Amino acid sequence: MMGEVRLSERERRVLAEMEELLDRDAPLARRLRTMRTRSRLLPSLSSPAAGMRRRLPALGMAFLAVAALVLLVLAVATGAPALLWAFAAVWILTLLTVLGVFVHWARRRARG
């Protein structure tokens, strides 16, 4: 076990000044309060389930967009009203998913 290291009076004063300046930094304090355990720089440190939860809305949005495009092409090619209605329903779901992803992104960006 190492011996206890003592700070000089000057070092303690400098340390206290640094702590006081950091305490006054409101954005830093907010970020430190709301820190999460997952790492943005090293996503491999977060759990695989958390990574999938983050990607699920984007994957769903991509799937719905492809499905809407396929239904649109089929509806135009065949002229079947059922395909046209299916396209309309999937397109609305796609737009709602895009809106949800955008709102989530905007809220995260606003929080900093």
PDB file as gemmi writes it, atoms N, CA and C in Angstrom:
CRYST1    1.000    1.000    1.000  90.00  90.00  90.00 P 1                      
ATOM      1  N   MET A   1       0.841  -1.179   0.000  1.00  0.00           N  
ATOM      2  CA  MET A   1       0.000   0.000   0.000  1.00  0.00           C  
ATOM      3  C   MET A   1       0.882   1.236   0.000  1.00  0.00           C  
ATOM      4  N   MET A   2       0.525   2.188  -0.830  1.00  0.00           N  
ATOM      5  CA  MET A   2       1.332   3.400  -0.944  1.00  0.00           C  
ATOM      6  C   MET A   2       1.004   4.352   0.195  1.00  0.00           C  
ATOM      7  N   GLY A   3       1.974   5.180   0.508  1.00  0.00           N  
ATOM      8  CA  GLY A   3       1.764   6.173   1.556  1.00  0.00           C  
ATOM      9  C   GLY A   3       0.818   7.266   1.073  1.00  0.00           C  
ATOM     10  N   GLU A   4       0.195   7.927   2.000  1.00  0.00           N  
ATOM     11  CA  GLU A   4      -0.747   8.989   1.674  1.00  0.00           C  
ATOM     12  C   GLU A   4       0.008  10.205   1.151  1.00  0.00           C  
ATOM     13  N   VAL A   5      -0.468  10.783   0.047  1.00  0.00           N  
ATOM     14  CA  VAL A   5       0.169  11.945  -0.553  1.00  0.00           C  
ATOM     15  C   VAL A   5      -0.529  13.195  -0.030  1.00  0.00           C  
ATOM     16  N   ARG A   6       0.254  14.127   0.454  1.00  0.00           N  
ATOM     17  CA  ARG A   6      -0.283  15.387   0.977  1.00  0.00           C  
ATOM     18  C   ARG A   6      -0.079  16.484  -0.067  1.00  0.00           C  
ATOM     19  N   LEU A   7      -1.087  17.323  -0.206  1.00  0.00           N  
ATOM     20  CA  LEU A   7      -0.985  18.468  -1.104  1.00  0.00           C  
ATOM     21  C   LEU A   7      -0.468  19.669  -0.327  1.00  0.00           C  
ATOM     22  N   SER A   8       0.311  20.470  -1.027  1.00  0.00           N  
ATOM     23  CA  SER A   8       0.789  21.700  -0.391  1.00  0.00           C  
ATOM     24  C   SER A   8      -0.376  22.686  -0.295  1.00  0.00           C  
ATOM     25  N   GLU A   9      -0.193  23.716   0.472  1.00  0.00           N  
ATOM     26  CA  GLU A   9      -1.234  24.750   0.631  1.00  0.00           C  
ATOM     27  C   GLU A   9      -1.578  25.364  -0.722  1.00  0.00           C  
ATOM     28  N   ARG A  10      -0.573  25.640  -1.529  1.00  0.00           N  
ATOM     29  CA  ARG A  10      -0.793  26.235  -2.858  1.00  0.00           C  
ATOM     30  C   ARG A  10      -1.588  25.260  -3.743  1.00  0.00           C  
ATOM     31  N   GLU A  11      -1.240  23.986  -3.723  1.00  0.00           N  
ATOM     32  CA  GLU A  11      -1.942  22.991  -4.534  1.00  0.00           C  
ATOM     33  C   GLU A  11      -3.393  22.845  -4.090  1.00  0.00           C  
ATOM     34  N   ARG A  12      -3.639  22.869  -2.788  1.00  0.00           N  
ATOM     35  CA  ARG A  12      -5.024  22.803  -2.292  1.00  0.00           C  
ATOM     36  C   ARG A  12      -5.823  24.018  -2.728  1.00  0.00           C  
ATOM     37  N   ARG A  13      -5.196  25.204  -2.713  1.00  0.00           N  
ATOM     38  CA  ARG A  13      -5.875  26.440  -3.119  1.00  0.00           C  
ATOM     39  C   ARG A  13      -6.215  26.369  -4.621  1.00  0.00           C  
ATOM     40  N   VAL A  14      -5.264  25.910  -5.446  1.00  0.00           N  
ATOM     41  CA  VAL A  14      -5.504  25.788  -6.886  1.00  0.00           C  
ATOM     42  C   VAL A  14      -6.612  24.768  -7.146  1.00  0.00           C  
ATOM     43  N   LEU A  15      -6.574  23.661  -6.446  1.00  0.00           N  
ATOM     44  CA  LEU A  15      -7.608  22.638  -6.590  1.00  0.00           C  
ATOM     45  C   LEU A  15      -8.979  23.183  -6.207  1.00  0.00           C  
ATOM     46  N   ALA A  16      -9.059  23.931  -5.128  1.00  0.00           N  
ATOM     47  CA  ALA A  16     -10.334  24.524  -4.697  1.00  0.00           C  
ATOM     48  C   ALA A  16     -10.845  25.510  -5.739  1.00  0.00           C  
ATOM     49  N   GLU A  17      -9.943  26.294  -6.334  1.00  0.00           N  
ATOM     50  CA  GLU A  17     -10.358  27.247  -7.380  1.00  0.00           C  
ATOM     51  C   GLU A  17     -10.880  26.506  -8.609  1.00  0.00           C  
ATOM     52  N   MET A  18     -10.219  25.418  -8.972  1.00  0.00           N  
ATOM     53  CA  MET A  18     -10.680  24.638 -10.121  1.00  0.00           C  
ATOM     54  C   MET A  18     -12.052  24.033  -9.852  1.00  0.00           C  
ATOM     55  N   GLU A  19     -12.252  23.498  -8.654  1.00  0.00           N  
ATOM     56  CA  GLU A  19     -13.554  22.922  -8.311  1.00  0.00           C  
ATOM     57  C   GLU A  19     -14.646  23.980  -8.319  1.00  0.00           C  
ATOM     58  N   GLU A  20     -14.319  25.169  -7.832  1.00  0.00           N  
ATOM     59  CA  GLU A  20     -15.298  26.255  -7.822  1.00  0.00           C  
ATOM     60  C   GLU A  20     -15.674  26.650  -9.243  1.00  0.00           C  
ATOM     61  N   LEU A  21     -14.698  26.754 -10.146  1.00  0.00           N  
ATOM     62  CA  LEU A  21     -14.989  27.089 -11.537  1.00  0.00           C  
ATOM     63  C   LEU A  21     -15.834  26.003 -12.204  1.00  0.00           C  
ATOM     64  N   LEU A  22     -15.526  24.755 -11.923  1.00  0.00           N  
ATOM     65  CA  LEU A  22     -16.304  23.657 -12.502  1.00  0.00           C  
ATOM     66  C   LEU A  22     -17.729  23.629 -11.956  1.00  0.00           C  
ATOM     67  N   ASP A  23     -17.897  23.978 -10.691  1.00  0.00           N  
ATOM     68  CA  ASP A  23     -19.240  24.018 -10.104  1.00  0.00           C  
ATOM     69  C   ASP A  23     -20.106  25.081 -10.761  1.00  0.00           C  
ATOM     70  N   ARG A  24     -19.486  26.161 -11.241  1.00  0.00           N  
ATOM     71  CA  ARG A  24     -20.249  27.246 -11.873  1.00  0.00           C  
ATOM     72  C   ARG A  24     -20.599  26.958 -13.324  1.00  0.00           C  
ATOM     73  N   ASP A  25     -20.031  25.934 -13.909  1.00  0.00           N  
ATOM     74  CA  ASP A  25     -20.282  25.589 -15.302  1.00  0.00           C  
ATOM     75  C   ASP A  25     -21.577  24.775 -15.391  1.00  0.00           C  
ATOM     76  N   ALA A  26     -22.696  25.458 -15.665  1.00  0.00           N  
ATOM     77  CA  ALA A  26     -24.015  24.812 -15.670  1.00  0.00           C  
ATOM     78  C   ALA A  26     -24.136  23.716 -16.735  1.00  0.00           C  
ATOM     79  N   PRO A  27     -23.692  23.957 -17.987  1.00  0.00           N  
ATOM     80  CA  PRO A  27     -23.808  22.875 -18.983  1.00  0.00           C  
ATOM     81  C   PRO A  27     -23.023  21.628 -18.588  1.00  0.00           C  
ATOM     82  N   LEU A  28     -21.851  21.811 -18.027  1.00  0.00           N  
ATOM     83  CA  LEU A  28     -21.066  20.661 -17.585  1.00  0.00           C  
ATOM     84  C   LEU A  28     -21.774  19.919 -16.454  1.00  0.00           C  
ATOM     85  N   ALA A  29     -22.310  20.674 -15.508  1.00  0.00           N  
ATOM     86  CA  ALA A  29     -23.022  20.048 -14.389  1.00  0.00           C  
ATOM     87  C   ALA A  29     -24.218  19.236 -14.889  1.00  0.00           C  
ATOM     88  N   ARG A  30     -24.959  19.785 -15.870  1.00  0.00           N  
ATOM     89  CA  ARG A  30     -26.119  19.078 -16.414  1.00  0.00           C  
ATOM     90  C   ARG A  30     -25.677  17.793 -17.116  1.00  0.00           C  
ATOM     91  N   ARG A  31     -24.595  17.879 -17.896  1.00  0.00           N  
ATOM     92  CA  ARG A  31     -24.113  16.691 -18.598  1.00  0.00           C  
ATOM     93  C   ARG A  31     -23.636  15.626 -17.620  1.00  0.00           C  
ATOM     94  N   LEU A  32     -22.980  16.045 -16.552  1.00  0.00           N  
ATOM     95  CA  LEU A  32     -22.501  15.075 -15.572  1.00  0.00           C  
ATOM     96  C   LEU A  32     -23.662  14.419 -14.821  1.00  0.00           C  
ATOM     97  N   ARG A  33     -24.727  15.191 -14.574  1.00  0.00           N  
ATOM     98  CA  ARG A  33     -25.899  14.635 -13.880  1.00  0.00           C  
ATOM     99  C   ARG A  33     -26.626  13.619 -14.740  1.00  0.00           C  
ATOM    100  N   THR A  34     -26.633  13.838 -16.045  1.00  0.00           N  
ATOM    101  CA  THR A  34     -27.427  12.987 -16.934  1.00  0.00           C  
ATOM    102  C   THR A  34     -26.573  11.974 -17.682  1.00  0.00           C  
ATOM    103  N   MET A  35     -25.354  11.742 -17.224  1.00  0.00           N  
ATOM    104  CA  MET A  35     -24.490  10.769 -17.908  1.00  0.00           C  
ATOM    105  C   MET A  35     -25.117   9.385 -17.847  1.00  0.00           C  
ATOM    106  N   ARG A  36     -24.942   8.663 -18.933  1.00  0.00           N  
ATOM    107  CA  ARG A  36     -25.442   7.291 -19.002  1.00  0.00           C  
ATOM    108  C   ARG A  36     -24.258   6.352 -18.977  1.00  0.00           C  
ATOM    109  N   THR A  37     -24.541   5.096 -18.702  1.00  0.00           N  
ATOM    110  CA  THR A  37     -23.460   4.128 -18.598  1.00  0.00           C  
ATOM    111  C   THR A  37     -22.943   3.687 -19.959  1.00  0.00           C  
ATOM    112  N   ARG A  38     -23.746   3.787 -20.993  1.00  0.00           N  
ATOM    113  CA  ARG A  38     -23.274   3.347 -22.301  1.00  0.00           C  
ATOM    114  C   ARG A  38     -22.310   4.372 -22.878  1.00  0.00           C  
ATOM    115  N   SER A  39     -21.455   3.920 -23.721  1.00  0.00           N  
ATOM    116  CA  SER A  39     -20.437   4.766 -24.306  1.00  0.00           C  
ATOM    117  C   SER A  39     -20.757   5.026 -25.768  1.00  0.00           C  
ATOM    118  N   ARG A  40     -20.793   6.300 -26.164  1.00  0.00           N  
ATOM    119  CA  ARG A  40     -21.012   6.616 -27.575  1.00  0.00           C  
ATOM    120  C   ARG A  40     -19.760   6.319 -28.384  1.00  0.00           C  
ATOM    121  N   LEU A  41     -18.597   6.516 -27.784  1.00  0.00           N  
ATOM    122  CA  LEU A  41     -17.353   6.292 -28.505  1.00  0.00           C  
ATOM    123  C   LEU A  41     -17.043   4.811 -28.652  1.00  0.00           C  
ATOM    124  N   LEU A  42     -17.430   4.025 -27.658  1.00  0.00           N  
ATOM    125  CA  LEU A  42     -17.180   2.589 -27.688  1.00  0.00           C  
ATOM    126  C   LEU A  42     -18.493   1.842 -27.529  1.00  0.00           C  
ATOM    127  N   PRO A  43     -19.294   1.771 -28.609  1.00  0.00           N  
ATOM    128  CA  PRO A  43     -20.605   1.115 -28.477  1.00  0.00           C  
ATOM    129  C   PRO A  43     -20.499  -0.348 -28.096  1.00  0.00           C  
ATOM    130  N   SER A  44     -19.342  -0.970 -28.290  1.00  0.00           N  
ATOM    131  CA  SER A  44     -19.212  -2.372 -27.932  1.00  0.00           C  
ATOM    132  C   SER A  44     -19.301  -2.575 -26.424  1.00  0.00           C  
ATOM    133  N   LEU A  45     -19.104  -1.478 -25.642  1.00  0.00           N  
ATOM    134  CA  LEU A  45     -19.204  -1.599 -24.193  1.00  0.00           C  
ATOM    135  C   LEU A  45     -20.649  -1.656 -23.714  1.00  0.00           C  
ATOM    136  N   SER A  46     -21.577  -1.188 -24.541  1.00  0.00           N  
ATOM    137  CA  SER A  46     -22.981  -1.244 -24.147  1.00  0.00           C  
ATOM    138  C   SER A  46     -23.524  -2.632 -24.477  1.00  0.00           C  
ATOM    139  N   SER A  47     -24.649  -2.950 -23.895  1.00  0.00           N  
ATOM    140  CA  SER A  47     -25.211  -4.286 -24.101  1.00  0.00           C  
ATOM    141  C   SER A  47     -25.748  -4.431 -25.523  1.00  0.00           C  
ATOM    142  N   PRO A  48     -25.741  -5.632 -26.077  1.00  0.00           N  
ATOM    143  CA  PRO A  48     -26.285  -5.840 -27.423  1.00  0.00           C  
ATOM    144  C   PRO A  48     -27.767  -5.485 -27.510  1.00  0.00           C  
ATOM    145  N   ALA A  49     -28.507  -5.729 -26.429  1.00  0.00           N  
ATOM    146  CA  ALA A  49     -29.939  -5.395 -26.440  1.00  0.00           C  
ATOM    147  C   ALA A  49     -30.141  -3.888 -26.535  1.00  0.00           C  
ATOM    148  N   ALA A  50     -29.305  -3.125 -25.848  1.00  0.00           N  
ATOM    149  CA  ALA A  50     -29.422  -1.664 -25.916  1.00  0.00           C  
ATOM    150  C   ALA A  50     -29.119  -1.171 -27.318  1.00  0.00           C  
ATOM    151  N   GLY A  51     -28.133  -1.765 -27.964  1.00  0.00           N  
ATOM    152  CA  GLY A  51     -27.806  -1.379 -29.336  1.00  0.00           C  
ATOM    153  C   GLY A  51     -28.949  -1.686 -30.283  1.00  0.00           C  
ATOM    154  N   MET A  52     -29.588  -2.824 -30.073  1.00  0.00           N  
ATOM    155  CA  MET A  52     -30.717  -3.192 -30.930  1.00  0.00           C  
ATOM    156  C   MET A  52     -31.898  -2.263 -30.703  1.00  0.00           C  
ATOM    157  N   ARG A  53     -32.134  -1.871 -29.441  1.00  0.00           N  
ATOM    158  CA  ARG A  53     -33.234  -0.936 -29.154  1.00  0.00           C  
ATOM    159  C   ARG A  53     -33.003   0.402 -29.849  1.00  0.00           C  
ATOM    160  N   ARG A  54     -31.743   0.833 -29.928  1.00  0.00           N  
ATOM    161  CA  ARG A  54     -31.447   2.101 -30.595  1.00  0.00           C  
ATOM    162  C   ARG A  54     -31.650   1.995 -32.097  1.00  0.00           C  
ATOM    163  N   ARG A  55     -31.341   0.834 -32.672  1.00  0.00           N  
ATOM    164  CA  ARG A  55     -31.432   0.674 -34.118  1.00  0.00           C  
ATOM    165  C   ARG A  55     -32.818   0.250 -34.596  1.00  0.00           C  
ATOM    166  N   LEU A  56     -33.646  -0.260 -33.718  1.00  0.00           N  
ATOM    167  CA  LEU A  56     -34.937  -0.810 -34.122  1.00  0.00           C  
ATOM    168  C   LEU A  56     -35.820   0.206 -34.844  1.00  0.00           C  
ATOM    169  N   PRO A  57     -35.993   1.434 -34.351  1.00  0.00           N  
ATOM    170  CA  PRO A  57     -36.835   2.378 -35.096  1.00  0.00           C  
ATOM    171  C   PRO A  57     -36.307   2.660 -36.504  1.00  0.00           C  
ATOM    172  N   ALA A  58     -34.997   2.780 -36.649  1.00  0.00           N  
ATOM    173  CA  ALA A  58     -34.427   3.047 -37.971  1.00  0.00           C  
ATOM    174  C   ALA A  58     -34.611   1.840 -38.888  1.00  0.00           C  
ATOM    175  N   LEU A  59     -34.421   0.641 -38.345  1.00  0.00           N  
ATOM    176  CA  LEU A  59     -34.629  -0.555 -39.156  1.00  0.00           C  
ATOM    177  C   LEU A  59     -36.100  -0.693 -39.556  1.00  0.00           C  
ATOM    178  N   GLY A  60     -36.993  -0.417 -38.621  1.00  0.00           N  
ATOM    179  CA  GLY A  60     -38.424  -0.462 -38.927  1.00  0.00           C  
ATOM    180  C   GLY A  60     -38.797   0.562 -39.984  1.00  0.00           C  
ATOM    181  N   MET A  61     -38.213   1.740 -39.883  1.00  0.00           N  
ATOM    182  CA  MET A  61     -38.484   2.790 -40.858  1.00  0.00           C  
ATOM    183  C   MET A  61     -38.002   2.359 -42.246  1.00  0.00           C  
ATOM    184  N   ALA A  62     -36.822   1.764 -42.319  1.00  0.00           N  
ATOM    185  CA  ALA A  62     -36.290   1.310 -43.601  1.00  0.00           C  
ATOM    186  C   ALA A  62     -37.159   0.186 -44.180  1.00  0.00           C  
ATOM    187  N   PHE A  63     -37.555  -0.752 -43.328  1.00  0.00           N  
ATOM    188  CA  PHE A  63     -38.417  -1.843 -43.792  1.00  0.00           C  
ATOM    189  C   PHE A  63     -39.749  -1.305 -44.318  1.00  0.00           C  
ATOM    190  N   LEU A  64     -40.359  -0.389 -43.585  1.00  0.00           N  
ATOM    191  CA  LEU A  64     -41.637   0.180 -44.030  1.00  0.00           C  
ATOM    192  C   LEU A  64     -41.481   0.949 -45.336  1.00  0.00           C  
ATOM    193  N   ALA A  65     -40.374   1.660 -45.505  1.00  0.00           N  
ATOM    194  CA  ALA A  65     -40.156   2.418 -46.745  1.00  0.00           C  
ATOM    195  C   ALA A  65     -40.022   1.473 -47.932  1.00  0.00           C  
ATOM    196  N   VAL A  66     -39.285   0.382 -47.762  1.00  0.00           N  
ATOM    197  CA  VAL A  66     -39.134  -0.598 -48.845  1.00  0.00           C  
ATOM    198  C   VAL A  66     -40.481  -1.257 -49.140  1.00  0.00           C  
ATOM    199  N   ALA A  67     -41.219  -1.615 -48.097  1.00  0.00           N  
ATOM    200  CA  ALA A  67     -42.530  -2.239 -48.294  1.00  0.00           C  
ATOM    201  C   ALA A  67     -43.483  -1.283 -49.023  1.00  0.00           C  
ATOM    202  N   ALA A  68     -43.441  -0.008 -48.653  1.00  0.00           N  
ATOM    203  CA  ALA A  68     -44.304   0.967 -49.320  1.00  0.00           C  
ATOM    204  C   ALA A  68     -43.939   1.101 -50.796  1.00  0.00           C  
ATOM    205  N   LEU A  69     -42.652   1.106 -51.091  1.00  0.00           N  
ATOM    206  CA  LEU A  69     -42.224   1.212 -52.481  1.00  0.00           C  
ATOM    207  C   LEU A  69     -42.659  -0.007 -53.289  1.00  0.00           C  
ATOM    208  N   VAL A  70     -42.492  -1.190 -52.730  1.00  0.00           N  
ATOM    209  CA  VAL A  70     -42.909  -2.416 -53.424  1.00  0.00           C  
ATOM    210  C   VAL A  70     -44.422  -2.403 -53.646  1.00  0.00           C  
ATOM    211  N   LEU A  71     -45.180  -2.026 -52.631  1.00  0.00           N  
ATOM    212  CA  LEU A  71     -46.645  -1.976 -52.789  1.00  0.00           C  
ATOM    213  C   LEU A  71     -47.064  -0.936 -53.820  1.00  0.00           C  
ATOM    214  N   LEU A  72     -46.362   0.187 -53.863  1.00  0.00           N  
ATOM    215  CA  LEU A  72     -46.687   1.214 -54.854  1.00  0.00           C  
ATOM    216  C   LEU A  72     -46.442   0.692 -56.270  1.00  0.00           C  
ATOM    217  N   VAL A  73     -45.310   0.044 -56.479  1.00  0.00           N  
ATOM    218  CA  VAL A  73     -44.996  -0.494 -57.805  1.00  0.00           C  
ATOM    219  C   VAL A  73     -46.026  -1.550 -58.207  1.00  0.00           C  
ATOM    220  N   LEU A  74     -46.356  -2.445 -57.280  1.00  0.00           N  
ATOM    221  CA  LEU A  74     -47.351  -3.477 -57.586  1.00  0.00           C  
ATOM    222  C   LEU A  74     -48.729  -2.872 -57.849  1.00  0.00           C  
ATOM    223  N   ALA A  75     -49.102  -1.855 -57.053  1.00  0.00           N  
ATOM    224  CA  ALA A  75     -50.421  -1.233 -57.239  1.00  0.00           C  
ATOM    225  C   ALA A  75     -50.514  -0.546 -58.596  1.00  0.00           C  
ATOM    226  N   VAL A  76     -49.442   0.114 -59.011  1.00  0.00           N  
ATOM    227  CA  VAL A  76     -49.454   0.787 -60.318  1.00  0.00           C  
ATOM    228  C   VAL A  76     -49.447  -0.244 -61.440  1.00  0.00           C  
ATOM    229  N   ALA A  77     -48.653  -1.305 -61.273  1.00  0.00           N  
ATOM    230  CA  ALA A  77     -48.537  -2.316 -62.335  1.00  0.00           C  
ATOM    231  C   ALA A  77     -49.832  -3.106 -62.525  1.00  0.00           C  
ATOM    232  N   THR A  78     -50.508  -3.433 -61.421  1.00  0.00           N  
ATOM    233  CA  THR A  78     -51.710  -4.282 -61.529  1.00  0.00           C  
ATOM    234  C   THR A  78     -52.999  -3.484 -61.510  1.00  0.00           C  
ATOM    235  N   GLY A  79     -52.977  -2.312 -60.901  1.00  0.00           N  
ATOM    236  CA  GLY A  79     -54.198  -1.522 -60.799  1.00  0.00           C  
ATOM    237  C   GLY A  79     -55.172  -2.066 -59.770  1.00  0.00           C  
ATOM    238  N   ALA A  80     -54.720  -2.931 -58.886  1.00  0.00           N  
ATOM    239  CA  ALA A  80     -55.590  -3.542 -57.880  1.00  0.00           C  
ATOM    240  C   ALA A  80     -55.842  -2.549 -56.741  1.00  0.00           C  
ATOM    241  N   PRO A  81     -57.127  -2.295 -56.422  1.00  0.00           N  
ATOM    242  CA  PRO A  81     -57.446  -1.362 -55.349  1.00  0.00           C  
ATOM    243  C   PRO A  81     -56.930  -1.823 -53.977  1.00  0.00           C  
ATOM    244  N   ALA A  82     -56.894  -3.121 -53.738  1.00  0.00           N  
ATOM    245  CA  ALA A  82     -56.418  -3.626 -52.447  1.00  0.00           C  
ATOM    246  C   ALA A  82     -54.945  -3.265 -52.237  1.00  0.00           C  
ATOM    247  N   LEU A  83     -54.143  -3.365 -53.303  1.00  0.00           N  
ATOM    248  CA  LEU A  83     -52.733  -3.001 -53.202  1.00  0.00           C  
ATOM    249  C   LEU A  83     -52.563  -1.501 -52.980  1.00  0.00           C  
ATOM    250  N   LEU A  84     -53.426  -0.729 -53.606  1.00  0.00           N  
ATOM    251  CA  LEU A  84     -53.360   0.724 -53.418  1.00  0.00           C  
ATOM    252  C   LEU A  84     -53.688   1.092 -51.973  1.00  0.00           C  
ATOM    253  N   TRP A  85     -54.689   0.456 -51.396  1.00  0.00           N  
ATOM    254  CA  TRP A  85     -55.044   0.722 -49.996  1.00  0.00           C  
ATOM    255  C   TRP A  85     -53.943   0.220 -49.042  1.00  0.00           C  
ATOM    256  N   ALA A  86     -53.349  -0.918 -49.380  1.00  0.00           N  
ATOM    257  CA  ALA A  86     -52.245  -1.430 -48.556  1.00  0.00           C  
ATOM    258  C   ALA A  86     -51.063  -0.459 -48.608  1.00  0.00           C  
ATOM    259  N   PHE A  87     -50.775   0.069 -49.814  1.00  0.00           N  
ATOM    260  CA  PHE A  87     -49.714   1.068 -49.932  1.00  0.00           C  
ATOM    261  C   PHE A  87     -50.021   2.285 -49.072  1.00  0.00           C  
ATOM    262  N   ALA A  88     -51.258   2.762 -49.123  1.00  0.00           N  
ATOM    263  CA  ALA A  88     -51.631   3.950 -48.343  1.00  0.00           C  
ATOM    264  C   ALA A  88     -51.430   3.706 -46.845  1.00  0.00           C  
ATOM    265  N   ALA A  89     -51.822   2.533 -46.379  1.00  0.00           N  
ATOM    266  CA  ALA A  89     -51.677   2.214 -44.953  1.00  0.00           C  
ATOM    267  C   ALA A  89     -50.205   2.139 -44.554  1.00  0.00           C  
ATOM    268  N   VAL A  90     -49.394   1.459 -45.360  1.00  0.00           N  
ATOM    269  CA  VAL A  90     -47.972   1.329 -45.047  1.00  0.00           C  
ATOM    270  C   VAL A  90     -47.278   2.685 -45.140  1.00  0.00           C  
ATOM    271  N   TRP A  91     -47.672   3.502 -46.090  1.00  0.00           N  
ATOM    272  CA  TRP A  91     -47.072   4.834 -46.239  1.00  0.00           C  
ATOM    273  C   TRP A  91     -47.348   5.696 -45.005  1.00  0.00           C  
ATOM    274  N   ILE A  92     -48.557   5.623 -44.486  1.00  0.00           N  
ATOM    275  CA  ILE A  92     -48.899   6.389 -43.275  1.00  0.00           C  
ATOM    276  C   ILE A  92     -48.057   5.895 -42.093  1.00  0.00           C  
ATOM    277  N   LEU A  93     -47.933   4.579 -41.953  1.00  0.00           N  
ATOM    278  CA  LEU A  93     -47.083   4.037 -40.878  1.00  0.00           C  
ATOM    279  C   LEU A  93     -45.633   4.482 -41.039  1.00  0.00           C  
ATOM    280  N   THR A  94     -45.151   4.522 -42.280  1.00  0.00           N  
ATOM    281  CA  THR A  94     -43.783   4.971 -42.542  1.00  0.00           C  
ATOM    282  C   THR A  94     -43.606   6.423 -42.113  1.00  0.00           C  
ATOM    283  N   LEU A  95     -44.544   7.267 -42.477  1.00  0.00           N  
ATOM    284  CA  LEU A  95     -44.452   8.687 -42.105  1.00  0.00           C  
ATOM    285  C   LEU A  95     -44.497   8.872 -40.583  1.00  0.00           C  
ATOM    286  N   LEU A  96     -45.349   8.109 -39.911  1.00  0.00           N  
ATOM    287  CA  LEU A  96     -45.416   8.204 -38.455  1.00  0.00           C  
ATOM    288  C   LEU A  96     -44.114   7.737 -37.803  1.00  0.00           C  
ATOM    289  N   THR A  97     -43.508   6.689 -38.360  1.00  0.00           N  
ATOM    290  CA  THR A  97     -42.234   6.208 -37.834  1.00  0.00           C  
ATOM    291  C   THR A  97     -41.127   7.241 -38.052  1.00  0.00           C  
ATOM    292  N   VAL A  98     -41.110   7.845 -39.232  1.00  0.00           N  
ATOM    293  CA  VAL A  98     -40.120   8.900 -39.509  1.00  0.00           C  
ATOM    294  C   VAL A  98     -40.314  10.052 -38.530  1.00  0.00           C  
ATOM    295  N   LEU A  99     -41.546  10.439 -38.290  1.00  0.00           N  
ATOM    296  CA  LEU A  99     -41.816  11.520 -37.346  1.00  0.00           C  
ATOM    297  C   LEU A  99     -41.329  11.157 -35.948  1.00  0.00           C  
ATOM    298  N   GLY A 100     -41.607   9.934 -35.502  1.00  0.00           N  
ATOM    299  CA  GLY A 100     -41.153   9.504 -34.178  1.00  0.00           C  
ATOM    300  C   GLY A 100     -39.646   9.506 -34.051  1.00  0.00           C  
ATOM    301  N   VAL A 101     -38.940   9.005 -35.069  1.00  0.00           N  
ATOM    302  CA  VAL A 101     -37.475   9.000 -35.044  1.00  0.00           C  
ATOM    303  C   VAL A 101     -36.946  10.429 -35.023  1.00  0.00           C  
ATOM    304  N   PHE A 102     -37.542  11.304 -35.813  1.00  0.00           N  
ATOM    305  CA  PHE A 102     -37.094  12.695 -35.850  1.00  0.00           C  
ATOM    306  C   PHE A 102     -37.316  13.393 -34.509  1.00  0.00           C  
ATOM    307  N   VAL A 103     -38.468  13.189 -33.903  1.00  0.00           N  
ATOM    308  CA  VAL A 103     -38.755  13.814 -32.597  1.00  0.00           C  
ATOM    309  C   VAL A 103     -37.771  13.303 -31.544  1.00  0.00           C  
ATOM    310  N   HIS A 104     -37.509  12.007 -31.544  1.00  0.00           N  
ATOM    311  CA  HIS A 104     -36.541  11.438 -30.593  1.00  0.00           C  
ATOM    312  C   HIS A 104     -35.155  12.043 -30.813  1.00  0.00           C  
ATOM    313  N   TRP A 105     -34.740  12.171 -32.059  1.00  0.00           N  
ATOM    314  CA  TRP A 105     -33.445  12.759 -32.387  1.00  0.00           C  
ATOM    315  C   TRP A 105     -33.390  14.219 -31.944  1.00  0.00           C  
ATOM    316  N   ALA A 106     -34.449  14.973 -32.198  1.00  0.00           N  
ATOM    317  CA  ALA A 106     -34.464  16.396 -31.853  1.00  0.00           C  
ATOM    318  C   ALA A 106     -34.412  16.581 -30.324  1.00  0.00           C  
ATOM    319  N   ARG A 107     -35.116  15.742 -29.568  1.00  0.00           N  
ATOM    320  CA  ARG A 107     -35.082  15.852 -28.103  1.00  0.00           C  
ATOM    321  C   ARG A 107     -33.693  15.525 -27.567  1.00  0.00           C  
ATOM    322  N   ARG A 108     -33.064  14.498 -28.102  1.00  0.00           N  
ATOM    323  CA  ARG A 108     -31.706  14.152 -27.658  1.00  0.00           C  
ATOM    324  C   ARG A 108     -30.731  15.268 -27.991  1.00  0.00           C  
ATOM    325  N   ARG A 109     -30.907  15.867 -29.153  1.00  0.00           N  
ATOM    326  CA  ARG A 109     -30.016  16.961 -29.573  1.00  0.00           C  
ATOM    327  C   ARG A 109     -30.227  18.199 -28.705  1.00  0.00           C  
ATOM    328  N   ALA A 110     -31.470  18.464 -28.315  1.00  0.00           N  
ATOM    329  CA  ALA A 110     -31.767  19.629 -27.482  1.00  0.00           C  
ATOM    330  C   ALA A 110     -31.193  19.464 -26.073  1.00  0.00           C  
ATOM    331  N   ARG A 111     -31.165  18.229 -25.584  1.00  0.00           N  
ATOM    332  CA  ARG A 111     -30.601  17.971 -24.253  1.00  0.00           C  
ATOM    333  C   ARG A 111     -29.095  18.157 -24.234  1.00  0.00           C  
ATOM    334  N   GLY A 112     -28.484  18.013 -25.390  1.00  0.00           N  
ATOM    335  CA  GLY A 112     -27.017  18.207 -25.458  1.00  0.00           C  
ATOM    336  C   GLY A 112     -26.347  16.962 -25.300  1.00  0.00           C  
TER     337      GLY A 112                                                      
END                                                                             
